[in-house]
Amino acid sequence: MNQTDKLNFIRPYRTADAKTVRYIAHSDFKDDAMSAVCAVRCDYFIDFEPEHCFVAFDEFDKPVGYILCSVNRDRFSHLFPEYISQLKRSNRKMYSEQNQTYKQLSDLPQGYSARFVINVLPSFQGKGRGKALVQRLVEHLKGMGVDGMHAVADSPSLAAFYERLGFDKLLRINKKFIVYGLSFSKLPSNFNS
């Protein structure tokens, strides 16, 4: 499948996708409460900024991955702590990690205003869906005049994915979390290939 074909498997998020997006978000966290994981991984984005969210889908139009984005930094800063607080009851360790991460995001350099999260089901990883999702979001955000975007890598494989796409390492929060950013004014020459 060439890159054009892969981009054809990306579409805007639909309200009907919510259940599957929540399932995908939870797929990496088998032992944690779904509501807590989704509070951090997807709920804010699909509740308040669904117009900046995209899904990768299979040949049956079933979502197999997503990229969810917030471009309204003020609203995100105001509301996201409410989502994180849902973790207090179910997973104190995750609450502490997410709270620490959220607080340190204010230290990001200028030029990376949009915040995003991405996830692709394991059986669809390594097939170009993740890269196609990032490319689609970049196209969308550039069209709005956004300067760049950032995300938190919480695993070595996600960190490697961002580095392959040319993201810059912006901030190390702790041993587990690293913030990566992509400035649209200096996209790597191979970004769209």
Secondary structure as GFF3:
##gff-version 3
##sequence-region A 1 193
A	DSSP	alpha_helix	3	7	.	.	.	ID=ss1
A	DSSP	beta_strand	10	12	.	.	.	ID=ss2
A	DSSP	three_ten_helix	15	17	.	.	.	ID=ss3
A	DSSP	alpha_helix	18	26	.	.	.	ID=ss4
A	DSSP	alpha_helix	34	38	.	.	.	ID=ss5
A	DSSP	pi_helix	39	43	.	.	.	ID=ss6
A	DSSP	alpha_helix	44	48	.	.	.	ID=ss7
A	DSSP	three_ten_helix	50	52	.	.	.	ID=ss8
A	DSSP	beta_strand	54	57	.	.	.	ID=ss9
A	DSSP	beta_strand	63	70	.	.	.	ID=ss10
A	DSSP	alpha_helix	73	85	.	.	.	ID=ss11
A	DSSP	alpha_helix	87	90	.	.	.	ID=ss12
A	DSSP	alpha_helix	92	104	.	.	.	ID=ss13
A	DSSP	three_ten_helix	105	107	.	.	.	ID=ss14
A	DSSP	beta_strand	114	120	.	.	.	ID=ss15
A	DSSP	three_ten_helix	122	124	.	.	.	ID=ss16
A	DSSP	alpha_helix	129	143	.	.	.	ID=ss17
A	DSSP	beta_strand	148	153	.	.	.	ID=ss18
A	DSSP	alpha_helix	156	164	.	.	.	ID=ss19
A	DSSP	beta_strand	168	172	.	.	.	ID=ss20
A	DSSP	beta_strand	178	183	.	.	.	ID=ss21
A	DSSP	three_ten_helix	184	186	.	.	.	ID=ss22
###
